Amino acid sequence: MKKRIFGILAALLLMVQAMPVMAQEMPEGTGNFSYSFDGANVDDGGTMTTDANGKTKVVVFFKVDCGHCQSVLRDIANSDWIHDEELADVCAIAMDQKGPFNNLVAASVDDVKDFRSQWCANANGRIQFGMHSLVQTAMWRYVQAANLADANNMYTTPVVAIIDADGKLRDVTSGSTDVASTMKGKLEAIQSGNGQNPNPDNPDNPDNPNNPDNPDNPSNPDNPDNPQQPSNPDDNQNPNQPDTTPDTNSGKTACNHVGESNVISQATATSDAVVAVECVKCGAVFRYETVSNSAYAAFLKETANAILNAEQNGEVAVNTKIWTSFNKAVFEAMKSRPDVKVIVNYVYQGNPYVLNIPAKANVDSFMDENGFGGFRYIEQVLSAK
């Protein structure tokens, strides 16, 4: 019975970690969800709102003890764009609960203040912090709008939304550890009027962009047998449609864009890879995207390789402040090298832990049916022997 309870707890610990990191660019014109949180500001008990109020706003919904949230808000606070007051305002709204699913406890205003001091001191007040009981409800509305939840209605925190100056929802990200590095480009695109899904041939109509994944039929990728007809450049009924015919005076020819994804930043054990979707002909960039879960994959690969390449009867030290589990590839590496001891220095709920996995350990006992094993669960298995 005790082992069964440990297994259930491990599954709960893994649910958030195993969730895919996702981002969604919203169609132009998607309305924002207006929430005002009375007494949300942790400094003066004032009001915090998700409304843009005439200026682009970044809204971060987070938990004080969430490792992803700590990384994302730390990176935002350390970014160069956070101090550009003309680019965007940032507010971070915390849930009023903390702890694992099976042992939730109340979070306090002091918890949020401690979070701000520890992770966001470099923002110099440019991130407004608050907390409220309606945060989870608001988060869910944004997750639903961007279709970021999985089949079990699970999603990861933080949830980061961008609302433009006109009060339109432009971008929603769930669980990403690499928000800050791509945020500046998104905000600058919104400020310049290009949006998140620019169509270089029709910048005023981002609801009908070229589809880089289907260059043979950019007008209607979902129905290639019945493509939409291109608009007539001579049609004065559509004054926003630019003339894409060659300019005989300039000698330039309009580009028939063909897009592909190019990696501009490789994944590391702490940040997701970033790709640019750009035209292979003229180099125009359509958008930037993070590669879901690539940071976690990089961490697992690095760990497995370190074990496989360790010295005979050696020891491998794994240091992480983000991840709290291994997958089957890491466990298979341990089975291939039973002579190697593995020491994991990690952080869980803001507290540091050390996991010692001895050589010749029964690795199969660490894994669930999907090949994953949480560090806390592994500790329980080892201590039970």
BELNORUR-V520907 format. One record per residue. RES is the residue in one small letter. D_FIRST is the distance of its C-alpha to the first C-alpha in Angstrom with 1 decimal. Layout:
res->RES d_first->D_FIRST
res->RES d_first->D_FIRST
This chain:
res->m d_first->0.0
res->k d_first->3.8
res->k d_first->5.5
res->r d_first->5.1
res->i d_first->6.4
res->f d_first->8.8
res->g d_first->9.9
res->i d_first->10.8
res->l d_first->12.6
res->a d_first->14.3
res->a d_first->15.5
res->l d_first->16.9
res->l d_first->18.6
res->l d_first->20.1
res->m d_first->21.5
res->v d_first->24.5
res->q d_first->25.2
res->a d_first->25.2
res->m d_first->27.5
res->p d_first->31.0
res->v d_first->33.7
res->m d_first->36.4
res->a d_first->39.8
res->q d_first->42.2
res->e d_first->46.0
res->m d_first->47.0
res->p d_first->50.1
res->e d_first->53.2
res->g d_first->53.6
res->t d_first->49.9
res->g d_first->49.9
res->n d_first->47.9
res->f d_first->45.6
res->s d_first->47.2
res->y d_first->45.0
res->s d_first->46.3
res->f d_first->44.0
res->d d_first->45.8
res->g d_first->45.2
res->a d_first->43.3
res->n d_first->45.4
res->v d_first->43.7
res->d d_first->47.2
res->d d_first->49.3
res->g d_first->47.1
res->g d_first->49.2
res->t d_first->48.5
res->m d_first->46.9
res->t d_first->47.4
res->t d_first->46.4
res->d d_first->50.0
res->a d_first->52.2
res->n d_first->55.3
res->g d_first->57.7
res->k d_first->55.9
res->t d_first->53.1
res->k d_first->49.8
res->v d_first->46.5
res->v d_first->43.6
res->v d_first->40.3
res->f d_first->37.2
res->f d_first->34.6
res->k d_first->31.7
res->v d_first->32.4
res->d d_first->29.3
res->c d_first->29.5
res->g d_first->30.5
res->h d_first->32.5
res->c d_first->34.3
res->q d_first->35.2
res->s d_first->36.7
res->v d_first->38.6
res->l d_first->40.1
res->r d_first->41.0
res->d d_first->42.8
res->i d_first->44.6
res->a d_first->45.7
res->n d_first->47.0
res->s d_first->48.8
res->d d_first->52.6
res->w d_first->52.7
res->i d_first->50.9
res->h d_first->54.2
res->d d_first->56.3
res->e d_first->56.7
res->e d_first->58.6
res->l d_first->55.7
res->a d_first->52.9
res->d d_first->51.2
res->v d_first->47.5
res->c d_first->45.2
res->a d_first->41.5
res->i d_first->39.5
res->a d_first->36.1
res->m d_first->33.2
res->d d_first->32.7
res->q d_first->29.0
res->k d_first->27.2
res->g d_first->23.7
res->p d_first->20.8
res->f d_first->20.1
res->n d_first->17.1
res->n d_first->19.3
res->l d_first->22.9
res->v d_first->25.5
res->a d_first->29.3
res->a d_first->31.6
res->s d_first->35.0
res->v d_first->38.5
res->d d_first->38.3
res->d d_first->35.4
res->v d_first->37.6
res->k d_first->40.5
res->d d_first->38.6
res->f d_first->37.5
res->r d_first->41.1
res->s d_first->42.3
res->q d_first->39.9
res->w d_first->40.0
res->c d_first->43.2
res->a d_first->45.9
res->n d_first->48.1
res->a d_first->48.5
res->n d_first->51.0
res->g d_first->50.2
res->r d_first->50.4
res->i d_first->46.9
res->q d_first->46.6
res->f d_first->43.2
res->g d_first->41.7
res->m d_first->38.6
res->h d_first->38.0
res->s d_first->35.5
res->l d_first->37.0
res->v d_first->36.3
res->q d_first->33.3
res->t d_first->35.5
res->a d_first->38.3
res->m d_first->36.1
res->w d_first->34.9
res->r d_first->38.6
res->y d_first->39.6
res->v d_first->36.6
res->q d_first->37.6
res->a d_first->41.2
res->a d_first->40.5
res->n d_first->38.0
res->l d_first->35.5
res->a d_first->32.2
res->d d_first->30.2
res->a d_first->29.3
res->n d_first->26.3
res->n d_first->28.7
res->m d_first->27.2
res->y d_first->29.6
res->t d_first->29.8
res->t d_first->31.7
res->p d_first->34.5
res->v d_first->36.5
res->v d_first->40.2
res->a d_first->43.0
res->i d_first->46.7
res->i d_first->49.2
res->d d_first->52.9
res->a d_first->55.8
res->d d_first->56.5
res->g d_first->53.0
res->k d_first->51.7
res->l d_first->48.2
res->r d_first->48.8
res->d d_first->45.5
res->v d_first->41.8
res->t d_first->39.2
res->s d_first->35.5
res->g d_first->33.4
res->s d_first->36.3
res->t d_first->36.6
res->d d_first->40.3
res->v d_first->41.8
res->a d_first->44.5
res->s d_first->46.3
res->t d_first->46.9
res->m d_first->47.4
res->k d_first->51.0
res->g d_first->52.2
res->k d_first->50.7
res->l d_first->52.3
res->e d_first->55.7
res->a d_first->55.7
res->i d_first->55.2
res->q d_first->57.9
res->s d_first->60.3
res->g d_first->59.7
res->n d_first->58.2
res->g d_first->54.7
res->q d_first->51.5
res->n d_first->52.7
res->p d_first->56.3
res->n d_first->58.6
res->p d_first->61.4
res->d d_first->63.7
res->n d_first->63.0
res->p d_first->61.6
res->d d_first->62.2
res->n d_first->60.0
res->p d_first->56.5
res->d d_first->55.1
res->n d_first->56.6
res->p d_first->56.0
res->n d_first->56.6
res->n d_first->53.5
res->p d_first->53.2
res->d d_first->50.8
res->n d_first->53.4
res->p d_first->56.8
res->d d_first->58.6
res->n d_first->58.2
res->p d_first->57.6
res->s d_first->58.9
res->n d_first->56.4
res->p d_first->53.5
res->d d_first->51.7
res->n d_first->54.8
res->p d_first->56.8
res->d d_first->59.0
res->n d_first->60.3
res->p d_first->60.5
res->q d_first->61.9
res->q d_first->65.4
res->p d_first->66.2
res->s d_first->68.1
res->n d_first->71.8
res->p d_first->72.8
res->d d_first->76.1
res->d d_first->74.4
res->n d_first->75.4
res->q d_first->73.0
res->n d_first->70.2
res->p d_first->71.5
res->n d_first->68.2
res->q d_first->68.0
res->p d_first->69.5
res->d d_first->72.1
res->t d_first->70.5
res->t d_first->73.7
res->p d_first->75.2
res->d d_first->77.3
res->t d_first->80.6
res->n d_first->81.6
res->s d_first->78.6
res->g d_first->78.2
res->k d_first->74.4
res->t d_first->72.6
res->a d_first->69.5
res->c d_first->66.4
res->n d_first->64.6
res->h d_first->61.2
res->v d_first->58.7
res->g d_first->55.4
res->e d_first->52.8
res->s d_first->49.9
res->n d_first->50.6
res->v d_first->48.2
res->i d_first->49.7
res->s d_first->46.8
res->q d_first->44.3
res->a d_first->40.6
res->t d_first->39.4
res->a d_first->36.0
res->t d_first->36.7
res->s d_first->38.8
res->d d_first->39.0
res->a d_first->42.0
res->v d_first->44.9
res->v d_first->47.2
res->a d_first->50.5
res->v d_first->51.5
res->e d_first->55.2
res->c d_first->58.3
res->v d_first->59.2
res->k d_first->62.9
res->c d_first->63.7
res->g d_first->60.6
res->a d_first->59.8
res->v d_first->56.2
res->f d_first->54.5
res->r d_first->51.4
res->y d_first->48.8
res->e d_first->45.1
res->t d_first->42.0
res->v d_first->40.0
res->s d_first->36.5
res->n d_first->33.7
res->s d_first->36.3
res->a d_first->35.5
res->y d_first->31.8
res->a d_first->33.0
res->a d_first->35.6
res->f d_first->33.0
res->l d_first->30.8
res->k d_first->33.9
res->e d_first->35.3
res->t d_first->32.2
res->a d_first->31.9
res->n d_first->35.7
res->a d_first->35.5
res->i d_first->32.9
res->l d_first->34.9
res->n d_first->38.2
res->a d_first->37.1
res->e d_first->39.1
res->q d_first->38.1
res->n d_first->35.4
res->g d_first->35.7
res->e d_first->33.6
res->v d_first->33.1
res->a d_first->32.7
res->v d_first->31.5
res->n d_first->32.5
res->t d_first->31.6
res->k d_first->31.7
res->i d_first->30.7
res->w d_first->27.9
res->t d_first->24.3
res->s d_first->23.0
res->f d_first->24.2
res->n d_first->24.6
res->k d_first->24.9
res->a d_first->28.4
res->v d_first->27.5
res->f d_first->24.8
res->e d_first->27.3
res->a d_first->29.8
res->m d_first->27.5
res->k d_first->27.1
res->s d_first->30.9
res->r d_first->31.5
res->p d_first->29.0
res->d d_first->31.7
res->v d_first->31.2
res->k d_first->29.3
res->v d_first->28.3
res->i d_first->28.4
res->v d_first->27.6
res->n d_first->29.2
res->y d_first->28.0
res->v d_first->28.0
res->y d_first->25.2
res->q d_first->26.2
res->g d_first->29.5
res->n d_first->28.2
res->p d_first->28.7
res->y d_first->26.0
res->v d_first->26.3
res->l d_first->23.8
res->n d_first->24.7
res->i d_first->23.7
res->p d_first->25.3
res->a d_first->27.3
res->k d_first->25.8
res->a d_first->22.3
res->n d_first->19.9
res->v d_first->20.6
res->d d_first->18.8
res->s d_first->15.4
res->f d_first->16.7
res->m d_first->17.5
res->d d_first->16.1
res->e d_first->17.8
res->n d_first->20.9
res->g d_first->21.3
res->f d_first->20.7
res->g d_first->18.8
res->g d_first->19.0
res->f d_first->20.3
res->r d_first->17.9
res->y d_first->14.9
res->i d_first->16.8
res->e d_first->17.3
res->q d_first->13.6
res->v d_first->13.2
res->l d_first->16.4
res->s d_first->15.7
res->a d_first->12.5
res->k d_first->15.0
